[in-house]
Each structure stands twice: as C-alpha cells, then as structure tokens.
C-alpha cells in the first residue's frame, strides 16, 4: 500500500524495501519514547504518561490518514510519512511500559503473569482490529478505490479509539507500591541513570528476551504476505491466517501468562525459543511448496504456541527484573532496545537476506536461529520469581 502511494517511481522490489524501511523507522524511534516515558513515568506516574502517549499516537495516526501522496506533493510526502512513523514509534515506546506496569503492579504476586498478559493481549487485539478494518475497507471499496483513497479510512478511524482509550485511562490510578514511593518523596531524580549504573545486566537480559519472539511476529504478520505473493502469486491466504491467529491470540496470550504463573517464565521461554529456531527451516519449505490450505494451522502453531508462550508472560517477567522506583525506565529501555534488533529490522533484513541468498531463505532462517540462541541465553540469566514462588509453595 505505502509502496504504490509514496514510492511509485521505484521497481517493485525497491518499493517493497522502502515500505519496510518506513515501517521499521517507527520501531527505531521506540527507544526514544521508552527512555523519555520511562524517566517521566518513574517520576510523575504511569497513568499520566499513558494518557500523553495515547494522545500522541492518535494524532500521528490521524495525520497519516490525511497525508498527501507522492503524486500530489512529491518527496515531501515521503518525508511526512517517515516523520509521522517516527512520532508513532515514540508514542508506542512510551505506551508499552506504562500499560504493562499498571497491569503487573496491580496484580497479586501469584497472578502477575496473567495480569500482565492482558497488556500483551492488546497487541493481538490491535492487529486483529487493524487487519480486519483494512480487509473490510478493501473488500467494500474494491482494489482501485482502496488504493486511491480508501486506505486512509482506517487511519482516520483511530481518532475514535483514542477517545475511548482516554475515557478508560483517566479512570485508572497508579498502583499502591508506586504511589507510596511518590508520597514518601523517594522518587529518583534521574531514573534512567540509576538503571544504566545499577541495573545494566537486567537491561541486557530484557533486550535479549525480546529478540526471537518479535522477529517471528514480523515474519508471520508482515514478511510472509509479500513472500507468498512473489513466490506463489497469492497472499490472500496469509492475510486470512493473520486474522485467524490474531483472534486466537486474544485467548492464548493470557492463557500462557496464566501458565507461566504455574510453571515459571524461564521454562516456557527456553522451550519455545528452541522450537522457533528449529522449526523456522521447515516453515519456509512449507511456504515454497506446501498446501496453502494448511497455512492457518501452521500460523497457529507459530503464533499461538511458540510466539504467545514467550510474549504472554513478558510484561510480568520484565517488571520482575527491576525495582519499583526505576521499573518504568528499565522495562521500557530493555523492551525497546530488543525491539530495534528484532521486529524493527527483521522485515527489512528479510528482503535483503532473500536477495543475498538468490531467492533461498536460508540466511533468514539462520538469523532467526541466532536470535533463538540469544533469547535462550537471556532466559537462563534472568531472575524468575514465579519459579521461585512455585518452589517455595511446594517446599512449604
């Protein structure tokens, strides 16, 4: 879509690469949002930062919906798109840490995985809503009208979601453990500095835990569509599969969060990361020659089992790596740094790897395998309070 509207004078391959680059710019900007929001969120509160980030995201998304295309204002449209994607990335970087901490810090100790997973579930719900709205708009208007102007409608509708989100967030208060720190006057003056000075290991661990799962997410929800279109001339079944697994993730993400409260976060992450690193090879073999009618089942295995079992417990596990006073800064920094090297770069690198491999995906598979190894190493090094609590209950 962005390729035809903002990069029309390029070859299809270059336009696709440029579109993925514009997509990745938003993820590259996320650490900025995470760092700024983490600093402010550890000082003024999680709730206020969530309100600010929601408004910023809504404004940027709405402006993309009214942005003139390359045919109207030329290169300025590309600059505008990149800048708005940067703003979206900053807002998204600010968003995740606050929503995750509000969920986890309000949770009982033995339910942190489940409560945190409801924040994670928002990603699947958002993907489902966005994909569904785009698909419905495309189906209703037809391909020609959708490419001409219909693609703008989903972005404009985001203004409605902002209004609903504001009503909800203004009714939520910060959790007691942070409110006590704020009331006692023990708020850190420079939380980010404390994180970098006293908790660099935790930042590296959380970044490592964010490698293979979002890379797989990018492959399944972004890259596979273009891969199937170029290899087999059909991306429709992949789009349908994304809708199906996104709907299922609304259920499986909190399920895996609940399971992590019972078996521990480390065990789930290691098993699933190993599965991703191994099964990514036959996955691409299936895309090349397998029966596409089975693609929804393959996507469900990849997304609802391997992806969601890592992603569901992530909010709780990241929060458990940092003390309350600098938790927003710590989880945001680790989460977003990991995202740069995974979901932000993977679609772009996937296109390059396919070209370097002369159409073979073996370099991309090796890249995913490397990330799986790094995630396993991070999981081994991370604290797992859920597992410790389970052992304590059994011993007691």
Order of alpha helices (4+ residues) and beta strands (2+ residues): alpha-alpha-alpha-alpha-alpha-alpha-alpha-alpha-alpha-alpha-alpha-alpha-alpha-alpha-alpha-alpha-alpha-alpha-alpha-alpha-alpha
